[in-house]
Amino acid sequence: MPDFQHDCTGCKFLGHFAKHDLYFCGDERFTVIARYGDDGPDYVSGWPSSLPILKVAAAMAEVKGFIPAK
């Protein structure tokens, strides 16, 4: 169960890591999201960029089968 509000119905909750709720969004670009608060801009996103938290989210999405294994 997420700790923070996230209003995108297309996102799949992956779990928690380091006080973040992690999500996978299966839009055209396959994005991972790390939400750290309830306010709209309280998140970081990308694929998986240089941010370690997004690398964790991408690894979790892979384990859960949302993206193909490398």
Buried (B, 14 or more C-beta within 10 A) or exposed (E): EBEBEBEEEEBEBBBEBEEBBBBBBEEEEBBBBBBBBEEEEBBBBBBBEEBEBBEBBBBBBBEEEBBEEE
